[in-house]
Amino acid sequence: MSRASLPAFDFAARRAHVLDRLDGGIAIFRAPSPVTHHHDVEHRYRREADFFYLTGFPEADAVAVLDASADREKFVLFVPPKDPERETWTGRRHGVEGALTQFGADAAYPIEELEQHLVPMIAGSGPLHYRFGREDAFDRRMLGIAKSGWARRPRTANDIPLSIIDPGPIVHEMRLHKTPAELAWMRVAIDIAAEAHVAAMREAKPGVGEHEIEALIEYTFRRRGAEGWAYPSIVASGHNATVLHYVSNDRVLEHGDLLLIDAGAEFGGYCADVTRTFPVDREPTREQRDVYEVVLEAQLAAIAAIGPGRTFESVHDVAVEVLVDGLRRLGVLDADREKAIADGHFRPFYMHRTSHWLGMDVHDVGAYRRDGGSRLLAPGMVLTVEPGLYFSPAYPDVPERYRGIGVRIEDDVLVTEDGCEVLSAAVPKRLEDILALKE
């Protein structure tokens, strides 16, 4: 599917929603500077999610101001100006004129004029909203601008608190609830990831390097038009699968290995996050199959627990119950279910949570708890479901037959009006279906 055929995002509506919640104040969002890889080489630039969500502006070193004060421009952009010499080296810029004509700014200025225009805006506004913590240098710059603006406030403004409020809760609550347009783009990202996983299942066999599978996956991402990976791909064979964030990807697959692949594409700023584990040979060992079936049972039960009005935490609770029962059947745990859960006996083998939000960031924004309890799921939310079991070869209190086995199964799941939809269902996860691909 081409990008042109996908629905456009209504950036103006998003900004209007934020403006309605600023109580006469202003909110400032920053597109950070590129990050140096080494010496004078920069990492490929990834747009800051909140900034892009509200503006659609793709360049670094820019600032967006949403101003809810009366009788002033509501959307102001400060951007890198046109510079033919710099653009020869680093690519064309939209400039001030493009900010106005292409991105709908009510006013736009060169980024170098930020203090000149922002200080009087702060002086004449209500509360100031800005999120610290991304760039130390720009944080210090913002503190200086805020202090200068506050110093210029008229005496009649003394009743306005001199404080800086994080705008994240406003924007992140919006981002948590995906619109149909956002879901259309997410579906493409997940479909691309699905194709890459299936290609890897077909290619994986003894003698192939983890790095070769990684290359195939990321080739598929780019061939299908994704920006690239949503996170560094995990291609973990054998005992490497017991390391949760293994990314060396430098081992050669051997007979009898399980291969754990955790890989997702990013498309249009939206992420996929999919994990599968499968044997590189025709058949798994009995022990590998037993562990796998426990994890699959837990994942299916957790997905079945998803629906509107159910709690986010309940998805994890269901997965843990099934995993604990499975660990008891495997002979790894001997305590009863309630004690094993209450005392955390399962945690050496399942040390992470079952779910996280998914969207413009892999671990996407949005509160997990509200009103003193676990958040209720609602239509339009997308979360992962990714139980696993990991038996480190160095862990002594495990039957030897299981040591070195690591299994995780992860899908991306949309909460719907009447339940849920597994967006990544195109990737097989029953062992028989995966093995059929290798015939």
C-alpha positions, 0 to 999 in steps of 0.5 A, a space after each residue: 500500500 502506498 503512503 499516498 493511499 493512506 488517510 491523512 492525519 488531522 494535525 489541526 484537530 489535534 492542536 485544537 484539542 490541546 489548546 482547549 486544555 491549556 487554560 489560557 496558557 501556552 505549550 512548547 514542543 521541541 524537535 531535538 537536534 540530531 544525535 552524533 554517532 561518531 565524530 561528525 557523523 549523525 544517527 539517522 534522525 527520528 522525529 520526536 513523537 509529540 512534536 510530530 503528532 501535533 505539527 507534521 513538521 519533519 525537521 530537527 531543531 524546531 519549536 512549536 508553540 501552541 498559544 491559548 491566549 486571547 487574540 494571538 496566533 494559536 500555532 507558531 513554528 520556529 524552524 531552521 531557515 532556508 540556507 542554500 549552502 547547508 542544504 547542499 550538504 544536508 538536504 532541503 529545508 522547508 524554511 519559514 515560508 514552508 512552515 506557513 504554507 505547508 504545515 498550517 502555522 499561523 506565524 513562523 520565524 527562524 529558530 534563531 529568533 526564538 527568544 525574541 518572540 517567545 519571551 513576550 509571549 510568555 510575559 502575556 500568557 497564562 500557565 507555561 507548559 513544557 516537558 523537561 528531560 530531552 535536551 539539557 542545553 535546550 532545557 537551560 535555554 527554556 529556563 532562561 526564556 521563562 525567567 525573562 518572560 516572567 520578569 516582564 509580566 505586568 503587575 496585573 498578572 501577579 495572580 498567575 502562578 510562575 510555574 512550568 507544567 508538563 504538557 505530556 499528560 494532555 498529549 499522551 492521553 490523546 496518543 493512547 486512543 488511536 484514530 482510524 487514520 492512525 490504525 491504518 498506518 499501524 496496520 501497514 507497519 505490522 503487515 511489513 513486520 509480519 512479512 519479515 518474520 515469515 521470511 525469516 522463518 523460511 530462511 532460518 536453518 543450521 549454518 545460517 548466521 543470526 546476522 543474516 536473518 537480521 539482514 533479511 528482516 531489515 531488508 524486508 522492512 526497507 523494501 516494503 517502504 518502512 523507515 527501518 526498524 522500530 527498535 534494534 532487531 533481536 535475533 537470538 538463537 540457542 541460549 541467547 534467547 534467555 537474554 531479553 535484549 540480546 542484540 549482538 546477533 553474531 552466532 551461527 544457528 545450530 541443529 537443535 536450536 530454538 530461534 527467538 526473533 523480536 523485530 518490528 518495522 516503523 512506518 509513517 512514524 508508527 511502530 510494530 512489535 512482534 516476537 516469535 520463537 521457533 525451531 531451526 530444524 524440522 522438529 523441536 525437542 520434547 523439552 522445547 515443545 513443552 516450554 513453548 506450549 506453556 508460553 503459547 497457552 499463556 499468550 492466548 489466555 492473555 489475549 482472551 482477557 482483553 476487551 473494553 472495561 477490563 483492566 490493563 493489569 488483568 492481562 498480565 495477571 492471567 498470563 502469570 497464572 497460566 505460566 505458573 501452572 505450566 512451571 509447576 507441570 514442568 517440575 520447575 516450581 513446586 509451590 501452589 499457584 497462589 504462593 508462587 505468585 504471591 512470593 514471586 517464585 516465577 520471576 527468575 523465569 518471567 521477569 518482565 511485564 506482559 504488555 505495554 502500549 504501542 503506537 508512535 513509540 514502541 513503548 508508547 505513552 499513556 498512563 497505566 494507572 488511573 484513579 488509584 487502580 489499573 487503567 480500564 481498556 477502551 476501544 482504540 488502544 493498542 497493546 502488546 501481549 508478550 509472555 515468555 519463559 527464560 531458563 538461563 544456562 547459568 541458573 542452578 535451580 532449574 532441571 538441566 533439560 530446560 537450561 538454555 531454553 528461552 521462548 517469547 511470543 508477542 502480538 500487537 492487539 487492538 481493543 475493539 468495541 466488543 473485544 479485541 483484534 490481533 493485528 499481527 495474526 498473519 505471523 504463524 505461532 502454532 508450531 505446526 504452522 511454523 514448521 509447515 513454512 519450512 517444508 
